[in-house]
Every structure is written in structure tokens, then in C-alpha cells.
Amino acid sequence: MKMNKIVYAAMFAAALTTAASCSDDEPNGGDFVDFTTGVYVVNNGVQTGNVPGGITSYNIEDGTSVLDAFAAANAGTSIGDTPQSAIIHGSKMYIAVTASNLIWVVDANSLRIIKSIKPEAPMTEPRAFAAKDGKVYVSMYSGHVASIDTISMSIDRSIEVGPNPEEIAIAGSTLYCANSDGMNWENSYGNCSLSLVDLDFWTERKIQAGLNPTKVVSNGTDVFVIAMGNYSDIPATVKKINGTTVTDVCPGTLMDIRGNELYVIDAPSGSETVSYTVYNMLGNKVRDMVAEGVESPSDITVDPVSGDILILSYHMGSSGWALYSDPCYARLYKNDGTSRASFDTGVGSINAVFCHSAVRK
């Protein structure tokens, strides 16, 4: 399971504006079975063009969607500038809004605001999430990782990592943080690294995991990172992390993980060729992922319960380049790669999270 994208829920309740329902309670033993109710899509917007972001909700059961469910649930309240990612943990969803330096805590059923967290300098610009044992962890683009206590809904500790961290994931008692050094691209990302944070002792050490690491996934044991390279002569590469050993797996620009399978999309910048491949944990090809791909993939999320695959995409313009200021779309596939549904999303769709419920057997 992808540690920073999942939630287990106990009871299903209809939501006013959202796609799914969630609860703090977990099913007891084998008396309950999980099922997937919906998905939320985080739309980044375009900050330089004053195009707002938002959250699109999609109800898998009846195929309906709400294009900006966050605003609809909160009397038109703006989500802020450049929402980046979300995680559902228990009954709450946490939304990182980078440019507004804001973390929204909302009810995962209704999307109604419970609380807002405003990180204080020097720890600013929340980016990506992971969760474990009643804590939600968030990377900060300022060069930090913070811990959020889910009871008080406040930051209870932080640690300095590397410059411009992106995604994080947890395996065992270690949090892995991809320090992209993205703001230093003119100097070839010279200070990029992968931070390993010991969650028990709250200490950090760094290893090198390729140029411009940005994406990290884990199934709780295996850890993979994508080093995006320099978008020209150094290609994006998926790498496996085993302790301090880093091994190249395959080319790739997007990925997710479910059990012992790694789902990889390779869509190099400027290339018309996109590949969709499922690998095992050793990096061996298992099968082609989907029968028909999308125009310009921007994210992939695999449902840990059903195995369904959600791929977000930009539309392509006549010039052959993605239309970054236009609304995007999502395509939902069954795990065998056949298309199940598609729906419109907002501008800059870059992250998604499935939501689950459970019924008694």
C-alpha cells in the first residue's frame, strides 16, 4: 500500500458534496470488508496566471463528481494558492497548500473545515504527506519535515532535512524524504539528497539517490524514489532504496505501489512516447499497465483495496505541448488495464487520494 495515500474507514455515510465517507474507527478483525467509495483530486491551479486550485470529488458508485468540492462545502472559501497534495487519516483529510503556507484539516466526509494550521518560519510551505501511528508527517519546501499530532491538530515537532523536499514515505520506523534542491536547478541540483528520518529517535541522515529526487513510495517494506534528472540529457529514473544501497530499476516519471507491484509511467519531457508498466519488487516487468493511456499524465494513484488505477492528465494542445492552464481530466481503470470511467477535474491536477468504507460480511 502506498503509505501516504490511504485510509481505512468503518462505516459508510452519504456525503453532502464529496465522493466518499471515512471514519476514525477501524473494522474489527475479519467481520468487515473494505470497499472503495470515491476519490479526491487535488488541483494545483496556476499561481502565475491567478488560476485558483481546488479539490474535485468523484463518487465511484454513481459516477457523479463535484468540480470544486472544497469551495462548495465551505461557502465559497478559497483553498489558497497552489494546493499540492492531500492525505486522509481517520476521519480527517489534510491538504497542503504550498504558496499560501497553509494546511487545511477538513472532515473527510463533508470537506467542511475543522481547522487550519499555519506553519511558522523557518518551517514553511507544506508539500507532501505520510502518516503512521496517529501522526501525520508533512514535508516543508523550506527544508524541513514536521509532525502533526492528529488529536490536537497542531505541529508538535520538526526536523531539518535538505533543500526543497518533495514527497515522503514511511517504511518501518524510517521516513524517507526526497530533497530535490529544485530551486537550485541552475546549479544542477547540487545539494539534492534523500533524507532518512528515524521516527523513534527523531534523527536524520542523508544518502545520495540520484539527481533531483522528487517522488517516493513504499509498501511498508520496499522503498522506491524517482530521480527526475535534469529534463534533458539525464533522464528520470526509478531507483530502489535498500538501507543505504541505491539501485536503478527502470526509466520513470510517475509511480505508485500496491503490495509487491510497482506501477510506473514514463513520460519524458518533450517525448511523444509514454510507457505504462507494472514491475515486481525486483524491477522485472510483470505486464503492461493499461490498454490505452492518457494525453499527458500528471499523476498515478493505485487503489490499495480494489486495485483500480487512477491516472490524471493534462489535455494536449495543437502545438504538441500540454495545456497547463486548462482543466484536466482523470481516467479510472480496472486493475487489468481496461478503462472503467473518466471525469473532468480542475486546472493542474497533480495528486489524488482514494477513500474507503467497510461493511459487515
C-alpha positions in Angstrom: 0.0 0.0 0.0 1.2 3.5 -0.7 1.7 4.8 2.8 0.9 8.5 2.0 -2.4 8.0 0.2 -4.6 5.6 2.0 -7.2 5.4 4.8 -9.3 2.6 6.3 -12.8 3.5 7.3 -15.5 1.8 9.3 -19.0 2.9 8.3 -20.5 4.3 5.1 -22.5 7.6 5.3 -23.7 9.7 2.4 -21.7 12.9 1.9 -23.2 16.2 1.1 -20.7 17.3 -1.6 -17.9 14.7 -1.6 -17.2 11.3 -3.1 -16.7 9.2 -0.1 -17.0 8.6 3.6 -14.4 7.9 6.2 -14.2 7.3 10.0 -11.6 7.1 12.8 -12.8 3.7 13.7 -11.3 0.6 12.0 -13.1 -2.7 11.2 -12.7 -5.4 13.8 -10.8 -8.4 12.5 -12.5 -10.3 9.7 -16.0 -9.1 10.5 -15.8 -6.3 7.9 -14.7 -6.0 4.3 -13.4 -2.7 2.8 -14.7 -1.2 -0.4 -13.9 1.9 -2.3 -16.4 4.7 -2.3 -14.7 7.6 -4.1 -11.7 9.7 -4.9 -10.5 13.3 -4.3 -8.3 15.0 -6.8 -6.0 17.9 -5.8 -5.9 20.7 -8.5 -2.9 22.9 -8.2 -4.2 25.8 -10.3 -1.7 28.2 -11.9 -0.3 30.7 -9.5 1.3 33.0 -12.1 -1.9 33.2 -14.0 -4.1 33.7 -10.9 -5.9 30.4 -11.7 -7.2 29.0 -8.4 -6.8 25.4 -7.3 -9.3 23.2 -5.6 -10.5 19.7 -4.8 -12.5 17.7 -7.3 -14.6 14.8 -5.8 -15.8 11.7 -7.7 -18.3 9.2 -6.5 -17.4 5.8 -7.8 -20.7 4.3 -7.0 -22.9 6.6 -9.1 -20.3 8.3 -11.4 -21.1 11.8 -10.2 -18.5 14.5 -9.5 -18.2 18.0 -8.0 -15.6 20.1 -9.7 -14.6 22.3 -6.7 -15.9 20.4 -3.7 -13.8 22.3 -1.2 -15.4 25.6 -2.1 -18.9 24.1 -2.3 -18.5 22.6 1.2 -17.2 25.9 2.7 -19.5 28.7 1.4 -17.1 29.5 -1.4 -13.9 29.7 0.7 -10.8 29.7 -1.4 -8.5 26.8 -0.8 -5.5 29.1 -1.4 -2.6 29.3 -3.8 -1.1 26.0 -5.2 -2.7 23.2 -3.2 -0.1 20.4 -3.6 -1.3 17.2 -2.0 -3.7 15.6 0.4 -4.0 12.6 2.8 -6.9 11.1 4.6 -6.1 9.8 8.1 -9.0 8.6 10.2 -12.0 10.9 9.7 -10.0 13.9 8.6 -8.3 15.0 5.4 -5.2 17.1 5.5 -4.5 19.4 2.5 -1.1 21.1 1.9 -1.3 24.5 0.2 2.2 25.4 -0.6 2.2 29.0 -1.7 -0.3 30.0 1.0 1.8 28.2 3.6 -1.3 26.5 4.9 -2.5 23.1 6.0 -6.3 22.6 6.0 -7.8 20.0 8.3 -11.2 19.1 7.0 -13.9 16.5 7.6 -13.2 13.7 5.1 -17.0 13.1 4.6 -18.1 16.7 4.1 -14.9 18.6 3.3 -16.0 21.2 5.8 -13.1 23.0 7.5 -12.2 21.8 11.0 -9.0 23.8 11.5 -6.3 25.5 9.6 -2.6 25.1 10.5 -0.2 27.9 9.6 3.4 26.7 9.9 5.8 29.3 11.4 9.2 30.3 9.9 11.7 29.0 9.3 9.5 25.9 8.7 7.2 26.9 5.8 5.5 25.8 2.5 3.9 22.4 3.2 4.3 20.0 0.3 3.5 16.3 0.8 2.2 13.9 3.5 2.7 10.5 5.1 1.1 9.0 8.2 1.7 6.4 10.9 0.6 5.7 14.5 -1.6 8.7 15.0 0.8 11.2 13.4 0.7 12.9 10.0 4.0 13.9 8.7 4.5 16.7 6.2 7.5 17.9 4.1 8.1 21.6 4.0 9.7 23.2 1.0 11.8 25.4 3.3 13.8 22.2 4.1 12.0 20.6 7.0 9.7 17.7 7.9 7.1 18.3 10.6 5.0 16.0 12.7 1.3 16.8 13.2 -0.5 15.4 16.2 -3.9 14.2 15.0 -5.6 14.8 18.3 -4.6 18.5 18.8 -4.3 19.0 15.1 -1.1 21.0 15.6 2.6 20.6 14.8 4.4 19.0 17.7 7.9 18.7 16.3 10.0 19.3 13.2 13.4 18.4 11.8 15.7 19.9 9.2 16.3 17.8 6.2 17.6 19.0 2.8 16.6 21.8 0.4 13.2 21.8 -1.3 11.9 18.5 -0.1 9.1 16.9 -2.2 7.4 13.6 -1.5 7.8 11.4 1.7 7.0 7.8 2.5 7.4 5.5 5.5 8.9 2.0 5.8 9.2 0.5 9.3 10.3 3.3 11.6 12.1 5.3 8.9 10.6 8.2 7.0 12.2 8.8 3.5 12.2 12.4 2.2 13.2 13.4 -1.3 15.2 16.6 -1.1 15.0 17.9 -4.7 17.0 21.1 -4.3 14.7 22.2 -7.0 15.2 25.9 -6.5 18.9 25.3 -7.3 18.3 23.9 -10.8 20.6 26.4 -12.4 23.5 24.8 -10.4 22.4 21.3 -11.4 20.6 20.5 -8.2 23.9 20.3 -6.4 22.6 19.8 -2.9 19.9 17.2 -3.6 19.7 14.1 -1.4 17.4 11.5 0.2 16.9 12.1 4.0 16.3 9.1 6.2 14.5 10.2 9.4 14.3 7.8 12.3 10.8 8.3 13.7 11.7 6.7 17.1 14.7 8.9 17.8 13.8 11.8 15.5 17.3 11.9 13.9 18.2 12.4 10.3 20.9 11.2 7.9 21.4 11.7 4.2 22.2 9.4 1.3 22.6 10.2 -2.4 19.8 8.8 -4.6 20.3 10.4 -8.0 19.8 13.9 -9.5 16.7 15.8 -8.4 14.8 13.2 -6.4 11.1 14.1 -6.1 8.8 11.1 -5.7 8.9 8.4 -3.0 6.6 5.4 -2.5 6.7 2.5 -0.1 4.6 -0.6 0.7 5.8 -0.5 4.2 9.0 -2.5 3.4 10.2 -1.7 0.0 11.1 1.9 -0.9 11.4 3.5 -4.3 12.4 7.0 -5.4 12.3 8.8 -8.7 15.3 10.9 -9.5 13.9 13.3 -12.1 17.2 14.2 -13.6 17.7 17.5 -15.5 14.9 17.1 -18.0 17.3 16.9 -20.9 20.4 14.6 -21.1 19.9 13.0 -17.6 16.6 11.1 -17.7 14.2 10.4 -14.9 14.9 7.0 -13.2 13.2 4.9 -10.7 15.6 3.7 -8.0 15.2 1.1 -5.2 16.5 2.0 -1.7 17.7 -0.8 0.5 19.3 0.6 3.6 22.0 2.9 2.1 22.2 1.0 -1.2 20.6 2.6 -4.2 19.8 0.5 -7.3 18.5 1.6 -10.7 15.2 -0.1 -11.6 13.7 1.4 -14.8 13.0 4.7 -16.5 10.0 6.5 -15.0 8.5 9.9 -14.3 5.5 8.8 -12.2 4.8 5.8 -9.9 2.7 4.2 -7.2 2.9 1.0 -5.3 0.4 -1.7 -4.3 1.6 -4.8 -2.5 4.5 -6.3 -4.4 3.9 -4.4 -7.6 5.3 -1.1 -8.7 3.2 0.9 -11.3 5.4 3.1 -13.4 4.6 5.7 -16.1 7.5 7.0 -18.1 6.6 10.3 -19.9 9.9 12.1 -20.6 9.7 15.8 -21.1 9.4 16.6 -24.8 8.8 13.0 -25.9 5.7 11.8 -27.7 6.2 8.3 -26.3 4.6 7.3 -23.0 5.0 3.9 -21.4 2.8 2.3 -18.7 4.4 -0.7 -17.0 3.9 -2.8 -13.9 7.1 -4.2 -12.3 7.7 -6.6 -9.4 9.9 -5.6 -6.4 13.0 -6.8 -8.2 12.3 -4.5 -11.1 11.2 -7.2 -13.5 8.4 -6.3 -15.9 5.1 -8.0 -14.9 2.7 -6.7 -17.6 1.6 -3.6 -19.4 -0.4 -1.4 -17.1 -3.3 0.0 -19.3 -4.7 -0.8 -22.7 -5.0 2.8 -23.6 -3.2 5.7 -22.0 -3.9 9.4 -21.5 -2.7 12.5 -23.3 -0.2 13.9 -20.8 -0.1 12.1 -17.5 0.4 14.2 -14.3 -0.2 11.6 -11.5 -1.0 8.0 -10.9 -2.7 6.5 -7.8 -3.5 2.8 -7.3 -6.3 1.9 -5.0 -4.9 -0.4 -2.3 -8.3 -2.1 -1.9 -9.7 -2.7 -5.4 -6.5 -2.3 -7.4 -8.2 0.2 -9.6 -5.7 2.6 -11.3 -6.4 6.4 -11.5 -4.3 8.5 -13.9 -4.6 12.2 -14.0 -3.8 14.1 -17.3 -3.5 17.4 -19.0 -5.0 17.9 -22.3 -2.6 18.4 -25.2 -2.7 21.4 -27.5 -2.3 21.5 -31.2 1.3 22.6 -30.7 2.1 19.2 -29.1 2.5 20.7 -25.6 0.3 20.2 -22.5 -2.2 22.9 -21.8 -1.2 23.7 -18.3 -3.7 26.5 -17.8 -6.7 24.4 -18.9 -8.8 22.0 -16.8 -7.5 18.4 -16.6 -9.2 15.1 -16.5 -8.9 11.7 -14.8 -9.3 8.2 -16.2 -10.1 5.3 -13.9 -9.0 1.8 -15.0 -9.6 -1.7 -13.6 -6.5 -3.4 -12.5 -6.5 -5.5 -15.7 -5.9 -2.2 -17.6 -9.4 -1.8 -19.1 -11.0 1.6 -18.9 -13.7 2.0 -16.2 -14.6 5.7 -16.2 -13.3 9.2 -16.8 -14.3 12.6 -15.4 -13.3 16.2 -15.6 -11.1 17.8 -13.0 -9.7 21.3 -12.3 -6.6 23.1 -13.5 -3.3 21.5 -12.6 -4.5 18.1 -11.3 -1.4 16.6 -9.6 -2.5 14.4 -6.7 -5.3 12.0 -5.8 -6.5 10.0 -2.8 -9.0 7.1 -2.7 -11.4 6.9 0.1 -12.8 3.7 1.6 -15.6 2.4 3.8 -16.4 -1.0 5.2 -19.5 -3.2 5.6 -20.1 -6.2 7.8 -19.6 -9.5 6.0 
